[in-house]
Amino acid sequence: MLVKIKSSVFIDRLTFEVDNSQKCLLKAVLKDDKGSVCSALETDAENNQQVFIWGGLNDLPYGVYTLEVSKGTDEGKMRLVKRV
């Protein structure tokens, strides 16, 4: 699965896009640079839904994160930075 993000820097929310548009459960996890899970998101993806907005990330500390997204058996990873 291809995961696209407009910017690899975020503040309080992430907007990401996935290339697979079939209805299924989408799971996303943000891990810090030590590999600990800092936040998780599960949502039902509707047919043709490709853009997802993940809010409520303002309380995470600043630093480098890895976004791991899975949709069915497809998975994608991306490195991100949380800034001020």
N, C-alpha and C positions, 0 to 999 in steps of 0.2 A: 504494500500500500504506500502510496506517495502522500506525504504530509507536507503541506505548504504553509508557511507563515510569512506575512508581509514584512515583519521585522523580527529579528532574533532578540530584541530587547523589549521587555514588558515592565509595566508598573503595577497595575492592579487587576488587569484582565488580559487574557490571551484570545486572539481570534485566529483560528486555524482552519484549513481546508483539507479535505480528504478527497481522493480521486474516485473512490468506490461509492456509488449512490444507491445501493440497494438497502431495503429496510432491514435493520438488525440492531443489536446492542453495541454501542460505541463505548469503549473504556479508555480513559486517559489518566496517566499518572505523572506527577512532577516529582523528580528525585533530585536531592541536592548532590553536591560534588563528592559526598561520601557514600552515595547510593541509598540513603534513607528516603523513604516515601514521605513527602511533605504535604501533598494534597492529591486527592483522587476525584475523578469525575466519571459517572456512568449515566448515559442517556440513551433513550431509544431514538435511533436515527430513522427518519422517515424516508420514503422513496424520493430520490432526487435531491435530498438534503446533503450538501457538501460543506457548508460553512457552519462552524460551531463557535460560540462565544463562551468562554469560561471566565466568569467573574469571581469576585471575592478573594482575590489573591494579594490584597493589600497588606495583610498581616505576615506574609512570608518575609524572612530576612533577605537583604540584598545579597546577590551572589550568582553563581553559575548553577544552572539546573539542566536536567535532561528530561525532555518531554517524550513519553512513550505512549503511543496511541495504538489501540488494537480494535479491529472491527471484524468480527467473525474470526477467521484464521489469519487474516492479514495484520501485519504489525509494521509500525514505522517509528523511528527515533529521530530526535533533533535536539541540539544543544542550544540553550537560551541563557540570557542574562537578565536578572531583575535589577532595575536601577531606580533612582529617586524619581 
